[in-house]
Amino acid sequence: MQVAAFSTPASPDWRWRIVNYAGEVVEESHETFPTIVTAVADGTKRLVQMNVVDNSVIARVPRSTSHLRRR
C-alpha cells in the first residue's frame, strides 16, 4: 500500500490518502496538514497502525494503441 498526499484549490491544506496497489482508496484523513511532509508522515503512521496486507488484484484493462499508429 502507498500513502499519498493531496490538496485541492478549494482546500489548499494537505490531506493523506492510503491507496492499495489496485488504485483503490483504503482510507483518507479528515484532518488537514500545513505541509505535504506532515501529511505523509501522519498517513504513514496510520498505515503502520492498520497493520494490513494488500491482497488487491491490479485490474488489467486492455488499452488500445491505435492512436499511436496514426502518426
PDB file with SEQRES, HELIX, SHEET and CRYST1 records, atoms N, CA, C and O in Angstrom:
SEQRES   1 A   71  MET GLN VAL ALA ALA PHE SER THR PRO ALA SER PRO ASP          
SEQRES   2 A   71  TRP ARG TRP ARG ILE VAL ASN TYR ALA GLY GLU VAL VAL          
SEQRES   3 A   71  GLU GLU SER HIS GLU THR PHE PRO THR ILE VAL THR ALA          
SEQRES   4 A   71  VAL ALA ASP GLY THR LYS ARG LEU VAL GLN MET ASN VAL          
SEQRES   5 A   71  VAL ASP ASN SER VAL ILE ALA ARG VAL PRO ARG SER THR          
SEQRES   6 A   71  SER HIS LEU ARG ARG ARG                                      
HELIX    1 AA1 ILE A   36  MET A   50  1                                  15    
HELIX    2 AA2 SER A   66  LEU A   68  5                                   3    
SHEET    1 AA1 3 GLN A   2  PHE A   6  0                                        
SHEET    2 AA1 3 ARG A  15  VAL A  19 -1                                        
SHEET    3 AA1 3 VAL A  25  GLU A  28 -1                                        
CRYST1    1.000    1.000    1.000  90.00  90.00  90.00 P 1           1          
ATOM      1  N   MET A   1       0.839  -1.168   0.000  1.00  0.00           N  
ATOM      2  CA  MET A   1       0.000   0.000   0.000  1.00  0.00           C  
ATOM      3  C   MET A   1       0.888   1.236   0.000  1.00  0.00           C  
ATOM      4  O   MET A   1       2.045   1.189   0.417  1.00  0.00           O  
ATOM      5  N   GLN A   2       0.337   2.319  -0.466  1.00  0.00           N  
ATOM      6  CA  GLN A   2       1.070   3.569  -0.577  1.00  0.00           C  
ATOM      7  C   GLN A   2       0.327   4.683   0.160  1.00  0.00           C  
ATOM      8  O   GLN A   2      -0.900   4.670   0.253  1.00  0.00           O  
ATOM      9  N   VAL A   3       1.075   5.628   0.673  1.00  0.00           N  
ATOM     10  CA  VAL A   3       0.499   6.828   1.275  1.00  0.00           C  
ATOM     11  C   VAL A   3       0.754   7.971   0.299  1.00  0.00           C  
ATOM     12  O   VAL A   3       1.889   8.206  -0.117  1.00  0.00           O  
ATOM     13  N   ALA A   4      -0.293   8.664  -0.053  1.00  0.00           N  
ATOM     14  CA  ALA A   4      -0.179   9.821  -0.944  1.00  0.00           C  
ATOM     15  C   ALA A   4      -0.756  11.032  -0.223  1.00  0.00           C  
ATOM     16  O   ALA A   4      -1.625  10.899   0.639  1.00  0.00           O  
ATOM     17  N   ALA A   5      -0.274  12.189  -0.576  1.00  0.00           N  
ATOM     18  CA  ALA A   5      -0.811  13.427  -0.022  1.00  0.00           C  
ATOM     19  C   ALA A   5      -1.385  14.243  -1.161  1.00  0.00           C  
ATOM     20  O   ALA A   5      -0.863  14.226  -2.276  1.00  0.00           O  
ATOM     21  N   PHE A   6      -2.464  14.958  -0.876  1.00  0.00           N  
ATOM     22  CA  PHE A   6      -3.099  15.762  -1.905  1.00  0.00           C  
ATOM     23  C   PHE A   6      -3.698  17.015  -1.296  1.00  0.00           C  
ATOM     24  O   PHE A   6      -3.975  17.085  -0.099  1.00  0.00           O  
ATOM     25  N   SER A   7      -3.886  17.994  -2.150  1.00  0.00           N  
ATOM     26  CA  SER A   7      -4.600  19.212  -1.787  1.00  0.00           C  
ATOM     27  C   SER A   7      -5.385  19.638  -3.011  1.00  0.00           C  
ATOM     28  O   SER A   7      -5.118  19.188  -4.126  1.00  0.00           O  
ATOM     29  N   THR A   8      -6.342  20.495  -2.797  1.00  0.00           N  
ATOM     30  CA  THR A   8      -7.158  20.984  -3.911  1.00  0.00           C  
ATOM     31  C   THR A   8      -7.178  22.508  -3.870  1.00  0.00           C  
ATOM     32  O   THR A   8      -6.911  23.102  -2.825  1.00  0.00           O  
ATOM     33  N   PRO A   9      -7.489  23.141  -4.985  1.00  0.00           N  
ATOM     34  CA  PRO A   9      -7.574  24.607  -4.976  1.00  0.00           C  
ATOM     35  C   PRO A   9      -8.604  25.124  -3.962  1.00  0.00           C  
ATOM     36  O   PRO A   9      -8.416  26.184  -3.365  1.00  0.00           O  
ATOM     37  N   ALA A  10      -9.677  24.380  -3.776  1.00  0.00           N  
ATOM     38  CA  ALA A  10     -10.705  24.804  -2.829  1.00  0.00           C  
ATOM     39  C   ALA A  10     -10.253  24.626  -1.381  1.00  0.00           C  
ATOM     40  O   ALA A  10     -10.712  25.340  -0.488  1.00  0.00           O  
ATOM     41  N   SER A  11      -9.350  23.669  -1.154  1.00  0.00           N  
ATOM     42  CA  SER A  11      -8.836  23.403   0.181  1.00  0.00           C  
ATOM     43  C   SER A  11      -7.324  23.195   0.084  1.00  0.00           C  
ATOM     44  O   SER A  11      -6.869  22.061  -0.067  1.00  0.00           O  
ATOM     45  N   PRO A  12      -6.540  24.273   0.170  1.00  0.00           N  
ATOM     46  CA  PRO A  12      -5.102  24.175  -0.101  1.00  0.00           C  
ATOM     47  C   PRO A  12      -4.281  23.420   0.947  1.00  0.00           C  
ATOM     48  O   PRO A  12      -3.118  23.108   0.689  1.00  0.00           O  
ATOM     49  N   ASP A  13      -4.846  23.115   2.117  1.00  0.00           N  
ATOM     50  CA  ASP A  13      -4.107  22.317   3.093  1.00  0.00           C  
ATOM     51  C   ASP A  13      -3.993  20.883   2.592  1.00  0.00           C  
ATOM     52  O   ASP A  13      -4.786  20.450   1.756  1.00  0.00           O  
ATOM     53  N   TRP A  14      -3.017  20.150   3.098  1.00  0.00           N  
ATOM     54  CA  TRP A  14      -2.742  18.788   2.652  1.00  0.00           C  
ATOM     55  C   TRP A  14      -3.507  17.770   3.477  1.00  0.00           C  
ATOM     56  O   TRP A  14      -3.738  17.964   4.671  1.00  0.00           O  
ATOM     57  N   ARG A  15      -3.900  16.674   2.821  1.00  0.00           N  
ATOM     58  CA  ARG A  15      -4.506  15.519   3.486  1.00  0.00           C  
ATOM     59  C   ARG A  15      -3.819  14.276   2.942  1.00  0.00           C  
ATOM     60  O   ARG A  15      -3.268  14.298   1.841  1.00  0.00           O  
ATOM     61  N   TRP A  16      -3.850  13.196   3.709  1.00  0.00           N  
ATOM     62  CA  TRP A  16      -3.249  11.960   3.223  1.00  0.00           C  
ATOM     63  C   TRP A  16      -4.327  10.974   2.774  1.00  0.00           C  
ATOM     64  O   TRP A  16      -5.489  11.056   3.172  1.00  0.00           O  
ATOM     65  N   ARG A  17      -3.897  10.059   1.946  1.00  0.00           N  
ATOM     66  CA  ARG A  17      -4.789   9.019   1.423  1.00  0.00           C  
ATOM     67  C   ARG A  17      -3.972   7.730   1.321  1.00  0.00           C  
ATOM     68  O   ARG A  17      -2.876   7.727   0.760  1.00  0.00           O  
ATOM     69  N   ILE A  18      -4.507   6.642   1.863  1.00  0.00           N  
ATOM     70  CA  ILE A  18      -3.861   5.331   1.752  1.00  0.00           C  
ATOM     71  C   ILE A  18      -4.529   4.608   0.594  1.00  0.00           C  
ATOM     72  O   ILE A  18      -5.750   4.456   0.558  1.00  0.00           O  
ATOM     73  N   VAL A  19      -3.708   4.166  -0.353  1.00  0.00           N  
ATOM     74  CA  VAL A  19      -4.204   3.556  -1.591  1.00  0.00           C  
ATOM     75  C   VAL A  19      -3.549   2.192  -1.748  1.00  0.00           C  
ATOM     76  O   VAL A  19      -2.346   2.045  -1.534  1.00  0.00           O  
ATOM     77  N   ASN A  20      -4.358   1.178  -2.128  1.00  0.00           N  
ATOM     78  CA  ASN A  20      -3.765  -0.139  -2.361  1.00  0.00           C  
ATOM     79  C   ASN A  20      -3.200  -0.202  -3.772  1.00  0.00           C  
ATOM     80  O   ASN A  20      -3.338   0.744  -4.548  1.00  0.00           O  
ATOM     81  N   TYR A  21      -2.562  -1.324  -4.101  1.00  0.00           N  
ATOM     82  CA  TYR A  21      -1.883  -1.427  -5.388  1.00  0.00           C  
ATOM     83  C   TYR A  21      -2.843  -1.584  -6.566  1.00  0.00           C  
ATOM     84  O   TYR A  21      -2.412  -1.556  -7.719  1.00  0.00           O  
ATOM     85  N   ALA A  22      -4.130  -1.747  -6.292  1.00  0.00           N  
ATOM     86  CA  ALA A  22      -5.127  -1.756  -7.359  1.00  0.00           C  
ATOM     87  C   ALA A  22      -5.651  -0.348  -7.617  1.00  0.00           C  
ATOM     88  O   ALA A  22      -6.475  -0.142  -8.508  1.00  0.00           O  
ATOM     89  N   GLY A  23      -5.170   0.627  -6.834  1.00  0.00           N  
ATOM     90  CA  GLY A  23      -5.592   2.011  -7.019  1.00  0.00           C  
ATOM     91  C   GLY A  23      -6.823   2.395  -6.232  1.00  0.00           C  
ATOM     92  O   GLY A  23      -7.369   3.480  -6.428  1.00  0.00           O  
ATOM     93  N   GLU A  24      -7.274   1.519  -5.340  1.00  0.00           N  
ATOM     94  CA  GLU A  24      -8.468   1.802  -4.546  1.00  0.00           C  
ATOM     95  C   GLU A  24      -8.091   2.539  -3.266  1.00  0.00           C  
ATOM     96  O   GLU A  24      -7.091   2.217  -2.625  1.00  0.00           O  
ATOM     97  N   VAL A  25      -8.897   3.525  -2.902  1.00  0.00           N  
ATOM     98  CA  VAL A  25      -8.660   4.273  -1.669  1.00  0.00           C  
ATOM     99  C   VAL A  25      -9.085   3.397  -0.500  1.00  0.00           C  
ATOM    100  O   VAL A  25     -10.223   2.931  -0.446  1.00  0.00           O  
ATOM    101  N   VAL A  26      -8.166   3.174   0.434  1.00  0.00           N  
ATOM    102  CA  VAL A  26      -8.432   2.364   1.610  1.00  0.00           C  
ATOM    103  C   VAL A  26      -8.893   3.255   2.759  1.00  0.00           C  
ATOM    104  O   VAL A  26      -9.844   2.928   3.468  1.00  0.00           O  
ATOM    105  N   GLU A  27      -8.211   4.375   2.933  1.00  0.00           N  
ATOM    106  CA  GLU A  27      -8.571   5.310   3.995  1.00  0.00           C  
ATOM    107  C   GLU A  27      -8.059   6.700   3.624  1.00  0.00           C  
ATOM    108  O   GLU A  27      -7.076   6.842   2.898  1.00  0.00           O  
ATOM    109  N   GLU A  28      -8.739   7.710   4.132  1.00  0.00           N  
ATOM    110  CA  GLU A  28      -8.375   9.096   3.841  1.00  0.00           C  
ATOM    111  C   GLU A  28      -8.506   9.908   5.117  1.00  0.00           C  
ATOM    112  O   GLU A  28      -9.408   9.671   5.920  1.00  0.00           O  
ATOM    113  N   SER A  29      -7.604  10.867   5.306  1.00  0.00           N  
ATOM    114  CA  SER A  29      -7.647  11.684   6.520  1.00  0.00           C  
ATOM    115  C   SER A  29      -8.767  12.709   6.449  1.00  0.00           C  
ATOM    116  O   SER A  29      -9.105  13.228   5.385  1.00  0.00           O  
ATOM    117  N   HIS A  30      -9.323  12.976   7.606  1.00  0.00           N  
ATOM    118  CA  HIS A  30     -10.290  14.072   7.717  1.00  0.00           C  
ATOM    119  C   HIS A  30      -9.557  15.334   8.178  1.00  0.00           C  
ATOM    120  O   HIS A  30      -9.987  16.458   7.918  1.00  0.00           O  
ATOM    121  N   GLU A  31      -8.451  15.114   8.860  1.00  0.00           N  
ATOM    122  CA  GLU A  31      -7.625  16.208   9.356  1.00  0.00           C  
ATOM    123  C   GLU A  31      -6.788  16.785   8.215  1.00  0.00           C  
ATOM    124  O   GLU A  31      -6.404  16.058   7.298  1.00  0.00           O  
ATOM    125  N   THR A  32      -6.507  18.077   8.268  1.00  0.00           N  
ATOM    126  CA  THR A  32      -5.647  18.714   7.269  1.00  0.00           C  
ATOM    127  C   THR A  32      -4.309  19.064   7.902  1.00  0.00           C  
ATOM    128  O   THR A  32      -4.194  19.194   9.121  1.00  0.00           O  
ATOM    129  N   PHE A  33      -3.295  19.217   7.044  1.00  0.00           N  
ATOM    130  CA  PHE A  33      -1.930  19.466   7.493  1.00  0.00           C  
ATOM    131  C   PHE A  33      -1.352  20.634   6.707  1.00  0.00           C  
ATOM    132  O   PHE A  33      -1.696  20.818   5.540  1.00  0.00           O  
ATOM    133  N   PRO A  34      -0.480  21.427   7.326  1.00  0.00           N  
ATOM    134  CA  PRO A  34       0.062  22.603   6.638  1.00  0.00           C  
ATOM    135  C   PRO A  34       1.070  22.269   5.540  1.00  0.00           C  
ATOM    136  O   PRO A  34       1.254  23.057   4.613  1.00  0.00           O  
ATOM    137  N   THR A  35       1.731  21.098   5.635  1.00  0.00           N  
ATOM    138  CA  THR A  35       2.735  20.736   4.633  1.00  0.00           C  
ATOM    139  C   THR A  35       2.527  19.304   4.163  1.00  0.00           C  
ATOM    140  O   THR A  35       1.904  18.495   4.849  1.00  0.00           O  
ATOM    141  N   ILE A  36       3.058  19.005   2.983  1.00  0.00           N  
ATOM    142  CA  ILE A  36       2.977  17.655   2.439  1.00  0.00           C  
ATOM    143  C   ILE A  36       3.756  16.674   3.322  1.00  0.00           C  
ATOM    144  O   ILE A  36       3.361  15.517   3.463  1.00  0.00           O  
ATOM    145  N   VAL A  37       4.847  17.131   3.908  1.00  0.00           N  
ATOM    146  CA  VAL A  37       5.672  16.267   4.760  1.00  0.00           C  
ATOM    147  C   VAL A  37       4.895  15.792   5.982  1.00  0.00           C  
ATOM    148  O   VAL A  37       4.943  14.613   6.332  1.00  0.00           O  
ATOM    149  N   THR A  38       4.183  16.704   6.628  1.00  0.00           N  
ATOM    150  CA  THR A  38       3.426  16.316   7.821  1.00  0.00           C  
ATOM    151  C   THR A  38       2.250  15.416   7.460  1.00  0.00           C  
ATOM    152  O   THR A  38       1.900  14.521   8.229  1.00  0.00           O  
ATOM    153  N   ALA A  39       1.643  15.640   6.311  1.00  0.00           N  
ATOM    154  CA  ALA A  39       0.528  14.797   5.870  1.00  0.00           C  
ATOM    155  C   ALA A  39       0.998  13.372   5.601  1.00  0.00           C  
ATOM    156  O   ALA A  39       0.373  12.415   6.058  1.00  0.00           O  
ATOM    157  N   VAL A  40       2.097  13.224   4.860  1.00  0.00           N  
ATOM    158  CA  VAL A  40       2.613  11.886   4.544  1.00  0.00           C  
ATOM    159  C   VAL A  40       3.094  11.183   5.817  1.00  0.00           C  
ATOM    160  O   VAL A  40       2.884   9.980   5.972  1.00  0.00           O  
ATOM    161  N   ALA A  41       3.726  11.908   6.713  1.00  0.00           N  
ATOM    162  CA  ALA A  41       4.201  11.315   7.963  1.00  0.00           C  
ATOM    163  C   ALA A  41       3.040  10.774   8.784  1.00  0.00           C  
ATOM    164  O   ALA A  41       3.123   9.671   9.324  1.00  0.00           O  
ATOM    165  N   ASP A  42       1.963  11.540   8.882  1.00  0.00           N  
ATOM    166  CA  ASP A  42       0.799  11.089   9.641  1.00  0.00           C  
ATOM    167  C   ASP A  42       0.118   9.910   8.943  1.00  0.00           C  
ATOM    168  O   ASP A  42      -0.328   8.974   9.608  1.00  0.00           O  
ATOM    169  N   GLY A  43       0.035   9.947   7.620  1.00  0.00           N  
ATOM    170  CA  GLY A  43      -0.560   8.834   6.877  1.00  0.00           C  
ATOM    171  C   GLY A  43       0.259   7.568   7.009  1.00  0.00           C  
ATOM    172  O   GLY A  43      -0.303   6.478   7.114  1.00  0.00           O  
ATOM    173  N   THR A  44       1.577   7.690   7.006  1.00  0.00           N  
ATOM    174  CA  THR A  44       2.449   6.532   7.183  1.00  0.00           C  
ATOM    175  C   THR A  44       2.281   5.942   8.576  1.00  0.00           C  
ATOM    176  O   THR A  44       2.271   4.724   8.749  1.00  0.00           O  
ATOM    177  N   LYS A  45       2.152   6.807   9.555  1.00  0.00           N  
ATOM    178  CA  LYS A  45       1.906   6.352  10.928  1.00  0.00           C  
ATOM    179  C   LYS A  45       0.592   5.563  10.994  1.00  0.00           C  
ATOM    180  O   LYS A  45       0.525   4.522  11.648  1.00  0.00           O  
ATOM    181  N   ARG A  46      -0.436   6.050  10.327  1.00  0.00           N  
ATOM    182  CA  ARG A  46      -1.729   5.358  10.314  1.00  0.00           C  
ATOM    183  C   ARG A  46      -1.622   4.021   9.586  1.00  0.00           C  
ATOM    184  O   ARG A  46      -2.212   3.035  10.029  1.00  0.00           O  
ATOM    185  N   LEU A  47      -0.890   3.966   8.490  1.00  0.00           N  
ATOM    186  CA  LEU A  47      -0.714   2.723   7.732  1.00  0.00           C  
ATOM    187  C   LEU A  47      -0.040   1.666   8.600  1.00  0.00           C  
ATOM    188  O   LEU A  47      -0.431   0.499   8.566  1.00  0.00           O  
ATOM    189  N   VAL A  48       0.959   2.055   9.368  1.00  0.00           N  
ATOM    190  CA  VAL A  48       1.635   1.121  10.275  1.00  0.00           C  
ATOM    191  C   VAL A  48       0.666   0.637  11.347  1.00  0.00           C  
ATOM    192  O   VAL A  48       0.675  -0.544  11.696  1.00  0.00           O  
ATOM    193  N   GLN A  49      -0.166   1.527  11.871  1.00  0.00           N  
ATOM    194  CA  GLN A  49      -1.160   1.143  12.877  1.00  0.00           C  
ATOM    195  C   GLN A  49      -2.170   0.146  12.320  1.00  0.00           C  
ATOM    196  O   GLN A  49      -2.607  -0.762  13.027  1.00  0.00           O  
ATOM    197  N   MET A  50      -2.538   0.313  11.063  1.00  0.00           N  
ATOM    198  CA  MET A  50      -3.528  -0.567  10.440  1.00  0.00           C  
ATOM    199  C   MET A  50      -3.007  -1.996  10.329  1.00  0.00           C  
ATOM    200  O   MET A  50      -3.780  -2.945  10.457  1.00  0.00           O  
ATOM    201  N   ASN A  51      -1.697  -2.163  10.093  1.00  0.00           N  
ATOM    202  CA  ASN A  51      -1.061  -3.471  10.023  1.00  0.00           C  
ATOM    203  C   ASN A  51      -1.838  -4.429   9.113  1.00  0.00           C  
ATOM    204  O   ASN A  51      -2.232  -5.516   9.537  1.00  0.00           O  
ATOM    205  N   VAL A  52      -2.052  -4.017   7.869  1.00  0.00           N  
ATOM    206  CA  VAL A  52      -2.796  -4.834   6.913  1.00  0.00           C  
ATOM    207  C   VAL A  52      -1.898  -5.278   5.766  1.00  0.00           C  
ATOM    208  O   VAL A  52      -0.871  -4.665   5.477  1.00  0.00           O  
ATOM    209  N   VAL A  53      -2.315  -6.355   5.129  1.00  0.00           N  
ATOM    210  CA  VAL A  53      -1.615  -6.873   3.962  1.00  0.00           C  
ATOM    211  C   VAL A  53      -2.446  -6.535   2.737  1.00  0.00           C  
ATOM    212  O   VAL A  53      -3.660  -6.734   2.738  1.00  0.00           O  
ATOM    213  N   ASP A  54      -1.814  -6.033   1.708  1.00  0.00           N  
ATOM    214  CA  ASP A  54      -2.516  -5.672   0.478  1.00  0.00           C  
ATOM    215  C   ASP A  54      -2.649  -6.913  -0.406  1.00  0.00           C  
ATOM    216  O   ASP A  54      -1.675  -7.350  -1.019  1.00  0.00           O  
ATOM    217  N   ASN A  55      -3.848  -7.474  -0.468  1.00  0.00           N  
ATOM    218  CA  ASN A  55      -4.122  -8.631  -1.313  1.00  0.00           C  
ATOM    219  C   ASN A  55      -4.908  -8.236  -2.554  1.00  0.00           C  
ATOM    220  O   ASN A  55      -5.496  -9.090  -3.219  1.00  0.00           O  
ATOM    221  N   SER A  56      -4.921  -6.957  -2.865  1.00  0.00           N  
ATOM    222  CA  SER A  56      -5.699  -6.487  -4.009  1.00  0.00           C  
ATOM    223  C   SER A  56      -5.095  -7.002  -5.308  1.00  0.00           C  
ATOM    224  O   SER A  56      -3.909  -7.324  -5.380  1.00  0.00           O  
ATOM    225  N   VAL A  57      -5.925  -7.070  -6.313  1.00  0.00           N  
ATOM    226  CA  VAL A  57      -5.505  -7.509  -7.634  1.00  0.00           C  
ATOM    227  C   VAL A  57      -5.572  -6.315  -8.566  1.00  0.00           C  
ATOM    228  O   VAL A  57      -6.605  -5.653  -8.669  1.00  0.00           O  
ATOM    229  N   ILE A  58      -4.482  -6.047  -9.236  1.00  0.00           N  
ATOM    230  CA  ILE A  58      -4.448  -4.925 -10.165  1.00  0.00           C  
ATOM    231  C   ILE A  58      -5.332  -5.237 -11.356  1.00  0.00           C  
ATOM    232  O   ILE A  58      -5.179  -6.274 -12.001  1.00  0.00           O  
ATOM    233  N   ALA A  59      -6.238  -4.351 -11.639  1.00  0.00           N  
ATOM    234  CA  ALA A  59      -7.143  -4.537 -12.777  1.00  0.00           C  
ATOM    235  C   ALA A  59      -6.371  -4.323 -14.071  1.00  0.00           C  
ATOM    236  O   ALA A  59      -5.763  -3.273 -14.276  1.00  0.00           O  
ATOM    237  N   ARG A  60      -6.400  -5.307 -14.926  1.00  0.00           N  
ATOM    238  CA  ARG A  60      -5.725  -5.211 -16.225  1.00  0.00           C  
ATOM    239  C   ARG A  60      -6.751  -4.799 -17.270  1.00  0.00           C  
ATOM    240  O   ARG A  60      -7.589  -5.597 -17.690  1.00  0.00           O  
ATOM    241  N   VAL A  61      -6.670  -3.561 -17.673  1.00  0.00           N  
ATOM    242  CA  VAL A  61      -7.602  -3.035 -18.664  1.00  0.00           C  
ATOM    243  C   VAL A  61      -6.870  -2.966 -19.994  1.00  0.00           C  
ATOM    244  O   VAL A  61      -5.873  -2.253 -20.115  1.00  0.00           O  
ATOM    245  N   PRO A  62      -7.353  -3.699 -20.996  1.00  0.00           N  
ATOM    246  CA  PRO A  62      -6.682  -3.615 -22.292  1.00  0.00           C  
ATOM    247  C   PRO A  62      -6.791  -2.203 -22.854  1.00  0.00           C  
ATOM    248  O   PRO A  62      -7.871  -1.612 -22.875  1.00  0.00           O  
ATOM    249  N   ARG A  63      -5.693  -1.687 -23.296  1.00  0.00           N  
ATOM    250  CA  ARG A  63      -5.685  -0.327 -23.832  1.00  0.00           C  
ATOM    251  C   ARG A  63      -5.245  -0.354 -25.277  1.00  0.00           C  
ATOM    252  O   ARG A  63      -4.274  -1.016 -25.644  1.00  0.00           O  
ATOM    253  N   SER A  64      -5.957   0.357 -26.061  1.00  0.00           N  
ATOM    254  CA  SER A  64      -5.640   0.437 -27.478  1.00  0.00           C  
ATOM    255  C   SER A  64      -4.466   1.386 -27.701  1.00  0.00           C  
ATOM    256  O   SER A  64      -4.344   2.414 -27.036  1.00  0.00           O  
ATOM    257  N   THR A  65      -3.618   1.026 -28.638  1.00  0.00           N  
ATOM    258  CA  THR A  65      -2.520   1.915 -29.017  1.00  0.00           C  
ATOM    259  C   THR A  65      -2.712   2.433 -30.442  1.00  0.00           C  
ATOM    260  O   THR A  65      -1.772   2.924 -31.067  1.00  0.00           O  
ATOM    261  N   SER A  66      -3.941   2.317 -30.943  1.00  0.00           N  
ATOM    262  CA  SER A  66      -4.195   2.750 -32.317  1.00  0.00           C  
ATOM    263  C   SER A  66      -3.903   4.232 -32.512  1.00  0.00           C  
ATOM    264  O   SER A  66      -3.504   4.641 -33.602  1.00  0.00           O  
ATOM    265  N   HIS A  67      -4.093   5.035 -31.485  1.00  0.00           N  
ATOM    266  CA  HIS A  67      -3.817   6.469 -31.608  1.00  0.00           C  
ATOM    267  C   HIS A  67      -2.325   6.735 -31.837  1.00  0.00           C  
ATOM    268  O   HIS A  67      -1.961   7.779 -32.377  1.00  0.00           O  
ATOM    269  N   LEU A  68      -1.468   5.805 -31.433  1.00  0.00           N  
ATOM    270  CA  LEU A  68      -0.034   5.981 -31.642  1.00  0.00           C  
ATOM    271  C   LEU A  68       0.376   5.614 -33.064  1.00  0.00           C  
ATOM    272  O   LEU A  68       1.416   6.068 -33.541  1.00  0.00           O  
ATOM    273  N   ARG A  69      -0.411   4.812 -33.734  1.00  0.00           N  
ATOM    274  CA  ARG A  69      -0.062   4.361 -35.083  1.00  0.00           C  
ATOM    275  C   ARG A  69      -0.522   5.339 -36.170  1.00  0.00           C  
ATOM    276  O   ARG A  69      -0.210   5.138 -37.344  1.00  0.00           O  
ATOM    277  N   ARG A  70      -1.228   6.351 -35.815  1.00  0.00           N  
ATOM    278  CA  ARG A  70      -1.767   7.312 -36.807  1.00  0.00           C  
ATOM    279  C   ARG A  70      -0.770   8.380 -37.182  1.00  0.00           C  
ATOM    280  O   ARG A  70      -1.121   9.285 -37.940  1.00  0.00           O  
ATOM    281  N   ARG A  71       0.401   8.328 -36.716  1.00  0.00           N  
ATOM    282  CA  ARG A  71       1.382   9.396 -36.954  1.00  0.00           C  
ATOM    283  C   ARG A  71       1.966   9.307 -38.317  1.00  0.00           C  
ATOM    284  O   ARG A  71       2.808  10.127 -38.683  1.00  0.00           O  
TER     285      ARG A  71                                                      
END                                                                             
